[in-house]
């Protein structure tokens, strides 16, 4: 009964997390071969932004308000203000990252977008993690990363259990485990 | 041996062989997903040498100079090299257990060699981040090859796992549910990010 539970959990968990594992596998290959190239931003639109901010308003608060007014809420980073007061907001969209430049002197707002490009997307996906951003999608992504972590450890342990349950595979299985641990240890000590 | 038997054994033995990498990539993702304030690592100078080499021009390849610096410091293996300022070039040899930093002060014709204190967190995340074939060390490239092997293995586990699931008709309904709900959750999260 316990063995059956282990087998089913191993399988259904894997089926549920298939998209994450596939995306992590492909993005790891892309990163291991340094396929990412800096992507150019193309101007999406430009407008006059009329909202005013109290002097001393934190840049992050200004950025949050601007993104809200543009209907672009989501994870972001902000640079500045530059000596001329310019703020650069990086809206960390997964599919199409945007850069919004706000120049308070002439109240100009320029919105630029990176077009979707496979290696850039894979890089962004692989690096997206953490609970720092307060947005639901980011928190869900971070929770899914935790789920993948738990799953990887569970698959390893349940895999060992299932292997030990099959007497016929014990010899070659032990050889694989020993070889894997030996090579891994060699790397840790050597490089 | 039937095809089904081969698929099962490949799934199993591949998993057993790559077990350390699977656990490592899982465990090392914990500090990356749960960021905590950390004490910066301590670097201790262990040697200083007289060293003079021409600095490459701006935009020129720094790796030959990096290799000279590694040789002068008596360090083998892969390295990263960067120019900290017009007169300073840094080389980092990211050994998992004992990383080395070599700094060349061109205007003083001086080279310092520093060792970093061991930090569990940096050791674990170092295992996760290491990759790429451009570090110049033979074993670093073999490690990169293993990173590729683990990635391909993940795809093969998916393929063989789906095959084995399909061979169990009694699990198809719940399997479809798991597959479809996972796909939907993934698509919604990616689209909303």
Interface residues (C-beta under 8 A of the other chain):
Chain A: X8 X11 X12 X13 X14 X15 X16 X17 X18 X19 X20 X21 X22 X23 X24 X25 X26 X28 X29 X31 X32 X33 X34 X74 X75 X92 X93 X94 X95 X125 X128 X129 X130 X131 X132 X136 X137 X138 X140 X141 X142 X144 X145 X146 X148 X149 X150 X151 X152 X153 X155 X156 X159 X160 X162 X163 X166 X169 X172 X173 X176 X177 X179 X180 X181 X183 X184 X185 X187 X188 X189 X190 X191
Chain B: X9 X12 X13 X15 X16 X17 X18 X19 X20 X21 X22 X23 X24 X25 X26 X27 X29 X30 X32 X33 X34 X35 X77 X78 X95 X96 X97 X127 X130 X131 X132 X133 X134 X137 X139 X140 X142 X143 X144 X146 X147 X148 X150 X151 X152 X154 X155 X157 X158 X161 X162 X164 X165 X171 X174 X175 X178 X179 X181 X182 X183 X185 X186 X187 X189 X190 X191 X192 X193
